[in-house]
Amino acid sequence: MPGNPIMTTYDPEKVIVTFGGTPLGGWAEGTFIDVAPAAKAFTRKTGADGETVRSKSANKCSDVTVTFQQSSLSNDYLSAMNQLDVATGHNLLPLSISDLNGKTLKFWPQAWVEEPDSLGFAGEVTDRAWVFHTGNISTNQIGGIPV
């Protein structure tokens, strides 16, 4: 609140991601989770005379990118889940993100994971970025860190 400085603590170890009920970890440095809605909630169209209409989208899908160190066992799990899905076409699993530091909770009943677009190797550990594509989100709460 303005005029009342407060201090809170954020702990990245308290951000929990599960896919198919299995917790993921071994995160890379920097941004290790990125959630992007597949569509905006509303689109706007303005006519030549300035009349504006907005349209509500039913698309509540997301693209969720998670980034691990190359040594993370989560790479093994996601690789196996991707290979099973490619072989059978039947591996839609629940995906959840919970921030135990605060109140953020996201849950998609159905998601699938794509193999990384590229793999890099270097003289030191590199990162592996996996993208989940989801069906419609069922829980979408974004909250701050309580004091």
N, C-alpha and C positions, 0 to 999 in steps of 0.2 A: 504494500500500500504506500502511496506517496507520503513522504515525510517520516515514515517509520521504517528505517532500514532493518532488514531481516537477513539472517544467514541460514542457508540450508545446505545439505550435503547430498551430492549425487554419487552413487556407486554403480559403475557399469556392470559389476558382478550381480546386481540385483535386477538386471534386465533379462528376462527369461523368454526364450523362444523355443517352442516345441513344434515338431512336424510329425504327424502320426503318433502323437503321445511321447515321442522321444525328444528329450532336451538336447539342444544344440549348443556348442561352445568351441573354444579355441579361437576366439575372435581376433581379427586383425586390428592394428592400431588405427586410429582415426574413426571415421564413420563406419560402423560395422553393420548397421541395419538402415535401410532406406525404404520407405513405403511411399509409393506413388499411385494415386487413384487412376484407374483407367479412363475415367471421364469426370468432368466437373459435375457437381450436383445440378447446376442450372446452366443453360446457354442462353444467350441474348441475341435478338435480331431486331434491328432498328430499320424502319422503312424510310423512304425518301422524304416523307413529311415529318419525321422525327418520332412517329409512334413506335413504341418499343414493346416487345413481347418477350417474356422469358419462358423457356420450356424446361420442365423438370425431366432429368434423365433417370431411367430405371436401372442404369448400369452402376452397380456398386462393387464392381470388381477392382482388384488392385494388382500391381506388380511390386513384389517385395524382394529387394536385393539384400542378401546377407553375405558378409565377407569374412573369411577365415584365413588364418595362417595356413600355409601349405601343409604343415605338420598336424593339423587338427583332425581328429578321428571323425568329426562331422563330415569331412569330405568323403570318407569311405561310406558312411551311411547314405548321404545324398546321392552319391554315385550309384549305389545299389538300388535306391528307390527310383532313380531315373531309368536305370537299365530295366528294372521290372516293369515300369510303366511303358517303355518303348516296346518291350517284348509282348506285353499283354493288353495294353491300353486300358487297364483297370487298376490304377493306383492313385485315385484321388483321395487325399488324406487331409485331416484337419490341420490348420496352421494357426498358432496363437503367439501373440507378443504381449507380455505382461511386464510393466515397469513397477517393481515392488518398492521403488523409491517414492512413488506417488500413486496416481490414480489412472494412468494410461493402461487401457486394455483393448486389444484388437483380436478378433476371432473370425476366421473364415472356416466354415464347415468343410469346404472342398478346395484343395489346392494341388498343384503338381509342380515339380521342379524340373528346370531345364539344365542340361549340361552347360558348364561355363563356355562362353564364346571363345575364350583363349586361355592358354596356360603359359605362364612364364617361369623360367628357371634362371637363377642368378647365383652369384657367389655367396648370397645370404638368402634367408627365407623370404619367399614371395607370398602373395595373397591369392586366394581363390574366391571369386565372386560367383554366387549362385543366384539365379532369379526364379522366384516362385510366381506363377500365374494363378490367380484365384477366381473362384466364383464370387457371388455376392457376399459381402461382409455381413455378419449377423450381430456382432458386438463392436461398437466403434466409439469408445470413450477416450478422450484425450484430456489429461489432467496434469496439474503441476505437482510440485514436490511440497507436501505439507511442512509447516514449521513446528 
